[in-house]
Amino acid sequence: MAQKLLIEYSVFTPKNTQITEGISGNKNMIVEGIVQRAEEFNHNGRRYPFEVLKREVDKYIEGPIKENRALGELDHPESSVINLKNSSHNIKELHWDGNDLMGKIEVLPTPSGNILKELFLNNITVGISSRGMGSVRPLGEGTVEVQDDFELLCWDFVSTPSTQGAYMKPVGLNEGLVTENRKIKNYNKYDNTNSLLYEIVCTQTGICCLR
């Protein structure tokens, strides 16, 4: 079965803050939360078996994360190549909470990373999108299951969330970045709004422009 590029999305919204010391001595924004979910159909009708996703996550932890090169881009390309010039973040930790894959991600002080940071500081809801190569098996009624040949590539930050119930939030900021007029707050109000918008657009029109 031919492999194709598989892309998944999760909503990523900021929460409370704290100062976190970066590896280089700089204090970069840290965001954490759910990055992906196994054994559950997403809005694309695609399901990732736990063992398949866990195998790839284990490899990712032992490879890119341990080697401090777990980079991702701001806005995913339709490509399996991770472009360094567009990198915005570096995944520091991944762990499982049941079928939820939790992550801690450092926003880098790159041009794309600075844009991402400003989006968070200005209460903009963004998504997190996994990229991988693999094939799928139809299960019926518009659903498919990812097969054992799946290869995880990275996670990108994107503008179009689709997976319900997966929210990520900043927990580390550069000292002095948050002023009285730029405090991160009131993000929960976006949670139900995004889910409602998705259901209205996709259910009523059949055209999922939020994917």
C-alpha positions in Angstrom: 0.0 0.0 0.0 1.4 3.4 -1.0 2.5 5.8 1.6 1.3 9.4 1.7 1.8 12.5 3.8 -0.5 12.3 6.9 -1.2 15.5 8.7 -3.2 15.9 12.0 -4.2 19.0 13.9 -4.9 19.8 17.6 -5.9 23.2 19.1 -3.1 24.9 21.0 -4.1 27.7 23.5 -2.1 29.5 26.2 -2.6 29.3 29.9 -0.7 30.4 33.1 2.9 31.6 33.0 6.2 31.2 34.8 9.8 32.1 34.1 11.8 29.1 32.7 15.5 29.2 32.1 16.5 28.0 28.6 19.4 25.8 27.7 21.5 28.7 26.4 20.7 30.9 29.4 17.9 32.7 27.5 14.4 32.6 28.9 12.2 31.4 26.0 8.5 30.7 26.0 7.5 27.2 26.9 4.2 25.7 25.9 2.8 22.3 27.0 -0.3 20.2 26.6 -1.8 17.5 24.3 0.0 17.1 21.0 -1.9 14.1 19.7 -4.4 11.4 20.7 -4.3 7.6 19.9 -7.2 5.2 19.5 -9.8 7.9 18.7 -11.2 9.1 15.4 -10.3 12.8 14.7 -12.4 15.1 12.6 -10.6 13.7 9.5 -12.1 10.3 10.3 -8.6 9.0 10.9 -7.5 6.8 13.8 -4.0 6.1 15.1 -3.5 2.7 16.9 -1.8 3.3 20.2 1.0 0.8 19.5 1.8 2.3 16.2 1.9 5.9 17.5 3.8 4.9 20.7 6.5 3.1 18.6 7.1 6.3 16.6 7.0 8.5 19.6 9.6 6.3 21.4 11.8 6.6 18.4 11.3 10.4 18.3 12.2 10.7 22.0 15.4 8.6 21.6 16.4 10.4 18.4 15.4 14.1 17.7 14.4 15.0 21.3 17.5 13.4 23.0 19.7 15.0 20.3 18.0 18.4 20.8 16.9 18.6 17.2 13.1 18.0 17.4 12.3 21.0 15.3 9.0 22.0 13.7 7.8 24.8 11.5 5.3 27.6 11.6 2.7 26.5 9.1 3.3 23.0 7.7 4.4 22.5 4.2 3.1 19.7 2.0 6.4 18.1 2.2 8.3 15.5 4.3 11.3 17.9 4.6 11.7 20.0 7.7 13.1 23.4 6.6 15.5 25.0 9.1 14.8 28.5 7.9 11.1 28.1 8.9 11.7 26.5 12.2 9.8 28.0 15.1 10.1 25.6 18.0 11.9 22.6 19.5 10.1 19.8 21.4 11.7 19.2 24.7 9.6 16.4 26.3 6.9 13.9 25.3 5.0 11.6 27.6 1.7 9.6 27.7 -1.3 10.3 29.8 -3.5 7.4 28.8 -4.1 7.7 25.1 -3.2 11.4 25.1 0.3 12.3 24.1 1.5 15.3 26.2 4.4 17.5 25.2 6.5 20.4 26.4 7.7 22.7 23.6 10.2 25.6 23.5 9.4 28.5 21.2 12.6 29.5 19.6 13.8 33.1 19.1 13.9 32.7 15.3 11.8 34.8 12.9 9.1 32.2 12.7 9.4 31.5 16.5 9.0 35.2 17.3 5.8 35.3 15.2 4.5 32.3 17.1 5.3 33.9 20.4 3.5 37.1 19.5 0.4 35.1 18.4 0.3 33.5 21.9 0.9 36.9 23.6 -2.1 38.3 21.7 -4.5 35.6 22.6 -4.5 34.0 19.1 -5.6 30.3 19.0 -3.3 28.2 16.9 -3.1 24.5 16.2 -0.4 21.9 16.4 -0.1 19.6 13.4 1.8 16.3 13.2 3.5 15.3 10.0 4.2 11.7 9.0 4.4 9.3 6.1 2.2 6.2 6.0 -0.7 4.4 4.5 -4.3 4.0 5.8 -6.9 1.2 5.7 -10.6 2.1 5.1 -12.9 1.1 7.9 -16.2 2.3 6.4 -18.4 5.4 6.7 -15.6 7.8 5.9 -13.2 6.5 8.5 -9.7 5.1 8.1 -7.0 3.6 10.3 -3.3 4.4 10.1 -1.2 1.3 9.3 2.0 -0.2 10.7 4.2 1.5 8.1 3.6 5.0 9.6 6.7 7.1 10.1 6.5 10.2 12.3 8.3 13.2 11.0 7.6 16.2 13.3 4.9 18.6 14.7 4.2 22.0 13.2 2.2 25.0 14.5 -0.6 25.9 12.2 -3.6 28.3 11.9 -6.3 25.7 11.4 -7.2 23.5 14.3 -9.6 20.5 14.0 -9.2 18.0 16.8 -11.5 18.5 19.7 -10.3 18.5 23.3 -6.6 18.9 22.7 -5.3 22.2 24.1 -1.8 23.5 24.7 -0.8 26.5 26.7 2.3 28.6 27.4 4.0 28.1 30.8 7.3 29.9 30.3 7.9 33.5 29.0 10.8 35.8 28.5 11.0 38.0 31.6 9.5 41.4 31.0 7.5 40.4 27.9 4.2 40.4 29.6 3.0 43.8 30.6 -0.2 45.0 32.2 -1.7 45.4 28.7 -0.4 42.1 27.3 -1.1 39.5 30.1 -2.1 36.1 28.8 -5.6 35.4 30.1 -9.1 34.3 29.2 -8.1 31.6 26.8 -10.7 29.0 27.8 -13.4 31.1 26.0 -11.8 30.0 22.7 -12.2 26.3 23.4 -15.9 25.9 22.9 -16.0 28.6 20.2 -13.5 26.7 17.9 -15.4 23.4 18.4 -18.7 25.1 17.6 -17.4 26.8 14.5 -15.9 23.5 13.3 -19.2 21.7 13.7 -21.3 24.4 12.0 -19.0 24.8 9.0 -18.3 21.1 8.4 -21.8 19.7 9.3 -23.8 22.3 7.4 -21.6 22.8 4.3 -19.6 19.6 4.1 -16.6 21.8 3.4 -14.1 21.7 6.3 -12.2 24.9 5.8 -10.9 24.6 9.3 -8.7 21.6 8.6 
